[in-house]
Amino acid sequence: MKLKLKRIAKKDGYTIGKLYINDKYFCDTLEDKDRGLQQSMSLDIIKKMKEYGSTAIPTGVYAINMNIISPRFKNKSPYNDYQGRVPRVMNVKGFEGVLIHIGNTAKDTEGCILVGKNKQVGKVLEST
């Protein structure tokens, strides 16, 4: 399975994207501000450009792991069917614990990728 996130609206405080699964549109996404980070940059450069809790992950290619139980989401009802498993983006330089999860605004992201429908400016709705 291949996930592709295409960032389509890079705004001052958030980034809207479209998530594709095997090249088929699946949903919209919301991330923190895209500060131009690239996976190919050194860790030092990423750390200098990153603002904790308000920066989208570097553009690049990453593996996704579905075998890690999230301490934050394991007891939340939308994740009961998955025993608390949330897609985790692996080996993101300068970031830890990057998940793909529910949420509505950039305040809900802290570097993670939120999924839903971009029906309001700066938000994704129907996230669950």
Phi and psi in degrees as a GROMACS rama.xvg file:
@    title "Ramachandran Plot"
@    xaxis  label "Phi"
@    yaxis  label "Psi"
@TYPE xy
-120.679  125.614  LYS-2
-102.979  138.143  LEU-3
-132.329  126.518  LYS-4
-109.698  119.549  LEU-5
-108.122  114.344  LYS-6
-77.263  122.646  ARG-7
-114.648  -20.1111  ILE-8
-139.778  104.269  ALA-9
-99.4728  101.223  LYS-10
-102.624  176.899  LYS-11
-62.9563  -40.2328  ASP-12
-115.69  3.38323  GLY-13
-163.643  168.61  TYR-14
-134.506  128.556  THR-15
-101.281  139.581  ILE-16
-140.895  179.118  GLY-17
-124.671  133.02  LYS-18
-104.122  128.947  LEU-19
-115.807  139.92  TYR-20
-114.91  120.696  ILE-21
48.8662  46.5596  ASN-22
67.5416  12.2269  ASP-23
-111.557  128.134  LYS-24
-54.175  133.46  TYR-25
-115.478  -49.4899  PHE-26
-166.978  176.449  CYS-27
-91.7342  161.873  ASP-28
-131.485  159.297  THR-29
-133.919  129.816  LEU-30
-130.33  172.668  GLU-31
-68.3131  -178.985  ASP-32
-60.0546  133.236  LYS-33
-80.2185  112.781  ASP-34
-100.692  17.3509  ARG-35
80.2574  17.27  GLY-36
-70.3831  142.78  LEU-37
-126.036  142.676  GLN-38
-56.7188  -28.5829  GLN-39
-76.9825  -11.6722  SER-40
-70.8794  155.97  MET-41
-70.4773  157.21  SER-42
-60.1089  -38.2277  LEU-43
-61.4753  -44.4661  ASP-44
-64.6133  -43.8019  ILE-45
-59.7485  -45.2385  ILE-46
-62.428  -35.159  LYS-47
-70.7028  -35.1379  LYS-48
-87.7832  -24.5048  MET-49
-75.0656  141.271  LYS-50
-114.165  117.667  GLU-51
-53.3171  132.033  TYR-52
75.8641  2.59085  GLY-53
-146.54  33.9238  SER-54
-134.752  130.888  THR-55
-68.5475  150.414  ALA-56
-64.0513  156.774  ILE-57
-60.2542  143.053  PRO-58
-63.6316  134.265  THR-59
171.761  -168.08  GLY-60
-113.322  127.337  VAL-61
-133.94  153.555  TYR-62
-84.6679  151.388  ALA-63
-113.93  134.811  ILE-64
-114.942  127.557  ASN-65
-107.284  11.0369  MET-66
-103.265  6.55806  ASN-67
-104.985  128.168  ILE-68
-84.4193  127.58  ILE-69
-80.9153  122.205  SER-70
-60.9107  -33.6277  PRO-71
-73.4274  -36.8313  ARG-72
-108.422  -4.04265  PHE-73
-60.3053  -27.5265  LYS-74
-105.166  9.14223  ASN-75
-88.9678  134.112  LYS-76
-54.5491  -37.9375  SER-77
-61.9181  -16.8933  PRO-78
-105.571  4.41579  TYR-79
-58.5313  -40.9038  ASN-80
-65.5372  -16.066  ASP-81
-113.483  13.3845  TYR-82
53.5324  34.8751  GLN-83
83.0299  6.46695  GLY-84
-79.2658  134.319  ARG-85
-131.973  139.16  VAL-86
-57.4582  126.388  PRO-87
-112.466  129.486  ARG-88
-84.399  122.126  VAL-89
-93.2254  146.533  MET-90
55.4455  49.3774  ASN-91
-88.8182  112.915  VAL-92
-59.2382  122.646  LYS-93
86.3098  0.415923  GLY-94
-130.904  152.992  PHE-95
-132.487  143.672  GLU-96
65.0969  37.2235  GLY-97
-76.0122  120.683  VAL-98
-117.454  161.194  LEU-99
-108.063  114.31  ILE-100
-150.655  177.896  HIS-101
-75.7619  158.115  ILE-102
159.792  172.646  GLY-103
-126.143  -31.4032  ASN-104
-129.493  169.183  THR-105
-59.1498  -24.8834  ALA-106
-65.2762  -21.6195  LYS-107
-87.3901  -4.45593  ASP-108
-91.0489  -54.0132  THR-109
48.4823  42.8603  GLU-110
95.1104  -10.4436  GLY-111
-84.3837  175.889  CYS-112
-111.446  120.896  ILE-113
-95.3757  146.587  LEU-114
-118.236  149.208  VAL-115
163.925  -148.504  GLY-116
-122.117  127.782  LYS-117
-82.6415  80.537  ASN-118
-100.975  -10.0133  LYS-119
-133.834  146.48  GLN-120
-56.6451  127.052  VAL-121
75.5805  11.4179  GLY-122
-138.248  159.86  LYS-123
-119.244  135.309  VAL-124
-114.75  173.604  LEU-125
51.75  40.7874  GLU-126
-68.6807  -32.0645  SER-127
